[in-house]
Amino acid sequence: MDGHFGLFQRAVAPEETDRVRRDMGPEKGTLDALRIDRTQRGRSRSAAPLALVLLVILGGAGAAYFWTKRAPTVEVRTIAVRAVASGGAATLLNASGYVTARRQATVSSKVTGKVTEVSIEEGMTVEAGQVLARVDASNVETSLRLAEAGLDATRAALGETKANLEFAEREALRLRRLADQQAASPVEADRAETERNSLAARLERQLAEVVVREREVALWRQQLDDTVIRAPFSGVVTTKNAQPGEMISPMSVGGFTRTGICTIVDMTSLEIEVDVSESYINRVAPEQPVVVTLDSYPDWRIPARVIAIIPTADRQKATVKVRVGFEQLDPRILPDMSVKVAFQQAGADAAPRRELRIPRKAVRRDGGRDVVWIVREGKLERRAVTVSAESGEEVTIVAGLTEGERVVVQGPENLKEGDPAAEAKS
């Protein structure tokens, strides 16, 4: 049979074979189009588990990054801010003023002349009577020597007159005796007495001239001493106004003439002048306690008291001047400093104030300011504070904290704001 089929294939012409293939081709393409492609379905089913695996891997990586990069918890020891009664008084009135000196002077010369020497500089402490400067005294010294020479001449003439007067007294006495014995003429005796009286009068005049010469010498010595400028009281030189070679005069004469050598301030006489409004002067009384704060040291509270209320008002500013004295002076207090003054309530009605206090070790220096670290809702927070006073191991806080907040008293040095904190309370 196989043989017959092979004979059939050889019997069919090649053209017929191609025709049969062309006729069957479209039917075969139609059947392929109706066939289900199971390979694509298998591929879509295998992609879903792969995506889920990738999602799990990415989530794990994110969680691992979060746990590795999260700030570690900081172990700190904290203490609560406490308020204590300070025993102070309530503030009745706030005002501003300036530090002034009750004793200060611009030192000048009593005579007009050229400055030859200046022995002081700004900031120097001087004692009463200390030489500050000298003025040219050459003319005064010459006049003094001339007056002293005139005094010497007058004293020499006085000696000669005394000698002549003694001789004249003896001669007048001798001639009077001779005249009584009629051994001499009465005229000669009268002449001798007249000569004696004349010499006595001359002696009196020369004694007066000696006094005049002595006072003249004293005058020139005083003028010579006036060329030496001395400190009128002990204090500190705040300004230096003249240099050697300049002209100085006790009064203003115009031009380039100076009227002072320097200004001296007695630092022990510093006090405060405050202008208080007329509307509030009834809140101020003598000896009333005052708390002074210098603008240069705002955290330094200085105790003071009211010295006096000047009994006159300024109609232009509607203010009354009040003098306030420091309880204790300090080298940091300087003239013309601006101050804030708080007049306190005095007497039994004074209500005590409450002050916030924390341990000294809780305060740190950062950026030139006092700061503390507090724990709030489990996280660290940096807080700038104002320290007013120190008492033993504690400091008084006037700004930056409230009662009950917990401040860090012990912990690492490199604290960061916002880091979680585990606090051990003290």
HUPE-V227346 format. One line per field, one symbol per residue. ss: DSSP state (a for helix, b for strand, c for the rest). phi: phi as a letter, one per 40 degrees, with the letter a starting at -180 (. if undefined). burial: I if it has 9 or more other C-alpha atoms within 8 Angstrom, else O. A space follows every 50 residues. Layout:
BEGIN
ss->???
phi->???
burial->???
END
This chain:
BEGIN
ss->caaaaaaaaaaccaaaaaaaaaaaaaaaaaaaaccccaaaaaaaaaaaaa aaaaaaaaaaaaaaaaaaaccccbbbbbbbcbbbbcccccbbbbbbbbbb bccbbbbcccccbbbbbbccccccbbccccbbbbbccaaaaaaaaaaaaa aaaaaaaaaaaaaaaaaaaaaaaaaaaaaacccccaaaaaaaaaaaaaaa aaaaaaaaaaaaaaaaaaaaaaaaaacbbbccccbbbbbbccccccbbcc cccccccbcccbbbbcaaabbbbbbbbaaaaaacccccbbbbbbccbbbb bbbbbbbbbbbbbbccccbbbbbbbbcccccccccccbbbbbbbcccccc cccbbbbbbaaacbbbccbbbbbbbbccbbbbbbcbbbbbbccbbbbbbc cccccbbbbbcccccccccbbbbbbc
phi->.ccccccccccccdcccccccccccccccccccccccccccccccccccc cccccccccccccccccccccccccbbbaccbbbccgcbcccabababcb bcbaaccbccbcaccbabbbbcgccbbcgccbabbdbccccccccccccc cccccccccccccccccccccccccccccccfcacccccccccccccccc cccccccccccccccccccccccccccbcbccacibcbabbbbdhccbac bcbggbccbacabbbcccbcabbbcbcdcbcccbadgccbbbbcccbccb cbcaaccabccabcccbfbbcbcbbccacacccbcgccbbbbcccbgccc cccbbcbbcccccbcaggbcbbbbbbfgbcacbcbbcbabbgcbbcbbah bbcgcbbcbaiccccbcgccbbcbcb
burial->OOOOOOOOOOOOOOOOIOOOOOOOOOOOOOOOOOOOOOOOOOOOOOOOOO OOOOOOOOOOOOOOOOOOOOOOOIIIIIIIIIIOOOOOIIIIIIIIIIII IOOIOIIIIOIIIIIIIIOIOIOOOIIIOOIIIIIIOOOIIOIIOOIIOI IOOIIOIIOOIIOIIOOIIOIIIOIIOIIOOOOIIOOIIIOIIOIIOOII OIIOOIIOIIOOIIOIIOOIIOIIOIIIIIIOOIIIIIIIIIOIOIIIII OOOOOOIIIIIIIIIIIOOIIIIIIIIIOIIOOOOIOIIIIIIIIOOOII IOIIIIIIIOOOIOOOOIIIIIIIIIOOOOOOOIIOIIIIIIIIIIOOOI OIIOIIIIIIOIIOOOOOOIIIIIIOOOIIIIIIIIIIIIOOOIIIIIOI IOIOIIIIIIIOOOOOOOIIIIIOOO
END
